[in-house]
Amino acid sequence: MGAASPSPPRAAAGRRRLASATLPEQLQPQLDAVREATGESCSAAILDGAEVVYIARAAAARIASVALGVGSRLPAHCTALGRALLSAQPEPLVDQFVARLAPAALTAHTRTTRSAIRAAIREARARGYALVDEELEIGLRSVAVPVRDQRGRCVAAINIGVRMARAPDEVLRERLLPALLHAAAELRRTIPG
């Protein structure tokens, strides 16, 4: 019998642990980091039919009147999370999604025509993020980015939802969006493909 093999380096052990973790477990540290950097709630969701399903969340003390938690479902057509997820899909899948929609207006600002929804998804694809103002709830602004694994496949989206008064355009561009983009880049390095 030969000598016992040495224990694996920490990096290799860390990669194995991350590979065996569930997607919510992989996302949570970055959601927490976004919350700490911005002081705002950060959530992650996946697409399930015409809805987004929240799979992880780092809640701040304040948020919209909509009570959100893991397992919450919202319509994909009028949420930044939904549009970010759809923006990462091939165009034929987006066309199928939009064709099956029966979109309801939740506010006077909700886009409900198929052409407007398709245009919003294309805009999110071109920008690399989705921004929704008052389509889900009056006074609520949400920004979201797709999260990709090491192979480039979209596995989720992460967002910040905030009252519009606290997030004018300059705050969104200089503080909120950069925190989300940084988290998505970190997750792409660590989520196995």
Stockholm file with secondary structure:
# STOCKHOLM 1.0

chainA/1-193         MGAASPSPPRAAAGRRRLASATLPEQLQPQLDAVREATGESCSAAILDGAEVVYIARAAAARIASVALGVGSRLPAHCTALGRALLSAQPEPLVDQFVARLAPAALTAHTRTTRSAIRAAIREARARGYALVDEELEIGLRSVAVPVRDQRGRCVAAINIGVRMARAPDEVLRERLLPALLHAAAELRRTIPG
#=GR chainA/1-193 SS CCCCCCCCCHHHHHHHHHHHSCHHHHHHHHHHHHHHHHSSCEEEEEEETTEEEEEEEECCSCCCSSCCCTTCEEEGGGSHHHHHHHHTSCHHHHHHHHHHCCCCCSSTTCCCSHHHHHHHHHHHHHHTSEEEESSSSTTEEEEEEEEECTTSCEEEEEEEEEEGGGCCHHHIIIIIHHHHHHHHHHHHHHSCC
#=GC SS_cons         CCCCCCCCCHHHHHHHHHHHSCHHHHHHHHHHHHHHHHSSCEEEEEEETTEEEEEEEECCSCCCSSCCCTTCEEEGGGSHHHHHHHHTSCHHHHHHHHHHCCCCCSSTTCCCSHHHHHHHHHHHHHHTSEEEESSSSTTEEEEEEEEECTTSCEEEEEEEEEEGGGCCHHHIIIIIHHHHHHHHHHHHHHSCC
//
